[in-house]
Structures are given as structure tokens and as C-alpha cells.
Amino acid sequence: MPNSTRQPAFTAGAPVAAASTVTAAGPAVTAPGPAVTAPGDETDPRWWMAPLAATVVAPLLSFLMAVWADLFTALPVFLIGGFVLPLALVVPGWCLARTRRRRQARIDLATLACCLAVAYPALIGGIGVAVFVVMLLTGNIHS
């Protein structure tokens, strides 16, 4: 006789449960664990906007500032830093977790990369002046 047709046995008015192989239907109830997420851990559907904008805009700003500061004729060797350093700040924005909690960090990295692209000619000039003054004051400049 199949297990599904067994009936419980009754003795002296008290039911005695028979062995049953029927399982409870429905989803299993589990205790909260690592699957529970905190606010801000949901996926950000537009996570790519800030890194993409900075990836496009930072080299363009570097190029425009190099043209404006006439670095193509004066210091062509130093131009590589004007293009590489801002992009090096954008790379972590592409690699951060794609959640809403990390959105501000991606925007901050993109903004910092664009600011570095604009300030790079002034940074190179400032470093050059500082090196000249230090060498002049320490007596390392000979005529």
C-alpha cells in the first residue's frame, strides 16, 4: 500500500501518528543571514556614468590645457603625465562595487581626475619653480 494513503491509527480515543513521508509544501523558512543587505547595497543601474564621463572628459581637458599652456612645444616629455595621471584616478571608479553606496566615491574620483587634468600644467610649472628655487638656495646652480 502506498505511503500517501495510510491513515493514522486510533487507540483508546487518542490518535497515534503513523509514519508519514509527506513533506510540507511551501518555501523553507530560514533565519536571516548574510543574504540580508543593508540600505545602499542595492545595485546602482547607472554606476558607469561617472567613470565613463571622466574617462572621456579628463584626456580632453588635458589636451586643451596642454594647448593653452603651450606644452606641446615647451615640455612634450611631461605631457604623458597629464594624460596618464587623471586616467589613473578614474580606474578605481570602474573597479568599485556597483552599489548605490559607492556612487559618491565614483563621482569624487571622476571630479578629482578632471581637476587634476586642468591643474596639471600649473602643477608642472610649480614643481619646476620649486626645484629651481631649492637648487638656487642650496648653491647647486653653477654658471
Backbone torsions as a table, in degrees:
resi	resn	phi	psi	omega
1	MET	NA	134.5	-179.3
2	PRO	-66.6	152.7	-177.3
3	ASN	-65.0	-28.8	-175.2
4	SER	-72.5	-14.7	-178.2
5	THR	-102.3	3.4	179.6
6	ARG	-69.4	143.4	177.3
7	GLN	-110.2	145.1	177.3
8	PRO	-63.9	146.3	179.8
9	ALA	-87.1	144.3	179.5
10	PHE	-116.0	129.7	174.7
11	THR	-134.7	128.7	176.1
12	ALA	53.0	38.3	175.6
13	GLY	81.2	-7.5	179.5
14	ALA	-107.5	131.2	179.6
15	PRO	-72.6	140.8	175.1
16	VAL	-116.3	124.0	-176.3
17	ALA	-73.0	132.4	174.9
18	ALA	-88.9	160.7	178.9
19	ALA	-64.8	129.7	-178.4
20	SER	-127.4	140.9	178.1
21	THR	-106.6	9.1	-179.5
22	VAL	-78.6	130.3	179.4
23	THR	-99.2	157.0	179.6
24	ALA	-71.2	137.0	178.2
25	ALA	-86.2	150.4	176.9
26	GLY	115.0	171.8	-178.1
27	PRO	-71.9	147.9	178.0
28	ALA	-75.4	139.4	179.4
29	VAL	-93.5	124.7	179.7
30	THR	-121.7	154.4	177.4
31	ALA	-74.8	149.7	178.0
32	PRO	-60.2	136.0	-178.8
33	GLY	-139.2	-146.4	-177.1
34	PRO	-68.4	-12.0	-179.6
35	ALA	-73.4	-18.7	179.7
36	VAL	-74.5	132.1	-177.1
37	THR	-110.4	155.3	178.1
38	ALA	-87.2	161.4	176.4
39	PRO	-60.1	134.9	-178.9
40	GLY	98.0	-8.9	179.5
41	ASP	-88.9	1.3	177.9
42	GLU	-73.7	156.8	-175.8
43	THR	-66.1	136.5	176.7
44	ASP	-91.8	112.9	-175.5
45	PRO	-67.9	-22.0	-179.5
46	ARG	-116.4	41.9	-178.1
47	TRP	-64.0	-25.9	-171.5
48	TRP	-84.3	-9.3	-172.6
49	MET	-66.6	-48.3	-178.1
50	ALA	-66.3	-47.2	177.8
51	PRO	-63.8	-36.6	179.4
52	LEU	-67.2	-43.5	178.8
53	ALA	-61.2	-43.5	179.9
54	ALA	-69.3	-33.8	178.5
55	THR	-64.8	-32.4	-179.9
56	VAL	-87.2	-44.3	-172.0
57	VAL	-77.6	-37.7	-175.9
58	ALA	-61.1	-47.9	176.7
59	PRO	-65.0	-33.9	177.8
60	LEU	-64.8	-43.8	176.1
61	LEU	-63.8	-38.9	177.0
62	SER	-60.9	-43.8	179.7
63	PHE	-63.8	-46.6	-178.9
64	LEU	-64.2	-39.4	178.5
65	MET	-70.4	-33.5	177.1
66	ALA	-67.8	-37.6	176.4
67	VAL	-67.5	-43.9	-178.9
68	TRP	-63.7	-39.7	-178.5
69	ALA	-88.4	2.0	179.2
70	ASP	57.5	42.1	179.1
71	LEU	-78.2	-17.6	-179.0
72	PHE	-66.7	-31.6	178.3
73	THR	-97.5	-31.3	-174.9
74	ALA	-83.5	-52.7	-174.5
75	LEU	-133.6	65.1	-175.9
76	PRO	-64.6	-26.6	-179.4
77	VAL	-67.3	-34.9	-177.0
78	PHE	-79.6	-5.9	180.0
79	LEU	-65.8	-29.9	-177.6
80	ILE	-59.0	-37.4	177.4
81	GLY	-66.4	-33.1	178.5
82	GLY	-66.2	-24.5	177.8
83	PHE	-97.7	-33.0	-174.8
84	VAL	-82.1	-43.2	-176.8
85	LEU	-61.0	-46.7	177.2
86	PRO	-62.7	-38.8	178.8
87	LEU	-69.0	-29.4	176.0
88	ALA	-67.3	-27.0	174.9
89	LEU	-78.1	-23.6	-179.1
90	VAL	-80.1	-30.7	-175.3
91	VAL	-55.2	-44.9	177.8
92	PRO	-61.9	-28.4	176.9
93	GLY	-63.7	-32.8	176.0
94	TRP	-73.9	-26.6	-173.8
95	CYS	-96.1	-11.3	-179.9
96	LEU	-65.8	159.3	176.3
97	ALA	-57.6	141.0	-174.9
98	ARG	-90.3	55.8	-179.2
99	THR	-117.3	165.1	179.5
100	ARG	-66.3	-28.5	179.9
101	ARG	-63.9	-31.8	-177.9
102	ARG	-92.2	1.9	-178.3
103	ARG	-59.4	-46.3	-178.1
104	GLN	-64.2	-36.1	177.8
105	ALA	-64.6	-40.0	177.9
106	ARG	-65.7	-40.0	178.5
107	ILE	-66.5	-41.5	179.1
108	ASP	-62.7	-42.6	178.2
109	LEU	-64.2	-40.5	178.7
110	ALA	-64.9	-42.5	179.2
111	THR	-65.6	-42.8	178.7
112	LEU	-63.4	-38.9	178.2
113	ALA	-64.0	-42.7	179.3
114	CYS	-68.3	-38.1	176.9
115	CYS	-65.0	-39.4	177.7
116	LEU	-65.9	-36.9	178.4
117	ALA	-63.9	-37.6	179.5
118	VAL	-74.8	-38.0	-174.5
119	ALA	-86.8	-4.7	-174.8
120	TYR	-58.6	-46.1	178.2
121	PRO	-60.5	-39.2	177.7
122	ALA	-67.9	-35.6	177.6
123	LEU	-63.8	-45.1	178.1
124	ILE	-63.7	-43.5	177.6
125	GLY	-62.7	-42.7	179.0
126	GLY	-64.4	-40.8	177.5
127	ILE	-65.7	-40.6	178.0
128	GLY	-62.0	-43.5	179.0
129	VAL	-65.9	-41.7	-179.9
130	ALA	-63.2	-42.5	178.6
131	VAL	-64.1	-42.0	179.3
132	PHE	-62.3	-45.0	-178.3
133	VAL	-66.0	-41.9	179.9
134	VAL	-64.4	-42.9	179.6
135	MET	-67.1	-35.9	179.1
136	LEU	-68.0	-43.2	-178.9
137	LEU	-73.2	-26.6	179.5
138	THR	-91.7	-2.4	176.5
139	GLY	80.8	22.3	180.0
140	ASN	-91.3	3.9	177.0
141	ILE	-104.1	118.2	-179.8
142	HIS	-112.2	146.0	177.9
143	SER	-93.5	NA	NA
